[in-house]
Amino acid sequence: MSRRAGFMLVELLAAAAVICVISGAALVAFSEGPDERRVVRDEAENLRSWLMSRMEEAARENCGFKLIPIFIGMQASELKLEWRGGARDLESEFYSAERADLERVSLAKEYTFDGEWFTLTPAASFIIRSRRDPSIRLIVTASGTGYADVKETLED
C-alpha cells in the first residue's frame, strides 16, 4: 500500500470548478442589476431634454404652455404639459419617469412658459431619485430664462 503526500491534479481542478460554479451563482444572485447612478442620470437627462425640446418648440411657434405636476404627496406620478396658442393649442402631453421617482422641490401648482419671451414662471426644480437607493438623486432645474440643467444639488 502506497501513501500519497498531497492532492492529485484532478482533485484540485474539481475543487476549483466547484468554487467557480458557487461564486458564479452568488454573483448572479447578489448583483444589483443596472447601475443606479446611471439609471438616475439617464432619467434626469430625459426630463431635461424633454423640457428643453418643449421650450424650443414653443419659442419657434411663438406660443406657450402650462406645466402641471400631478403629485401624490411629494412624489410626482407625471408632468402634464398643456399647450397655449400655436398649432397645438389646447393639446396636452405627459412626461413620466420610467425607472426612477420624480419629486418636486417647490410647492408651485403649475409653471407657465412664454415662448415669445422664452421665460418660465416660476423657475422649476424636480428631483429624480433612485427607487432602490433613495440617497442617489439628481435635480433637474428649468430656470426662469428657459434653460434646463441637471445638477447634483440646488446650490450648483
Secondary structure as GFF3:
##gff-version 3
##sequence-region A 1 156
A	DSSP	alpha_helix	9	30	.	.	.	ID=ss1
A	DSSP	alpha_helix	36	61	.	.	.	ID=ss2
A	DSSP	beta_strand	64	72	.	.	.	ID=ss3
A	DSSP	beta_strand	75	84	.	.	.	ID=ss4
A	DSSP	beta_strand	92	95	.	.	.	ID=ss5
A	DSSP	beta_strand	100	104	.	.	.	ID=ss6
A	DSSP	beta_strand	111	114	.	.	.	ID=ss7
A	DSSP	beta_strand	119	121	.	.	.	ID=ss8
A	DSSP	beta_strand	124	130	.	.	.	ID=ss9
A	DSSP	beta_strand	137	142	.	.	.	ID=ss10
A	DSSP	beta_strand	148	151	.	.	.	ID=ss11
###
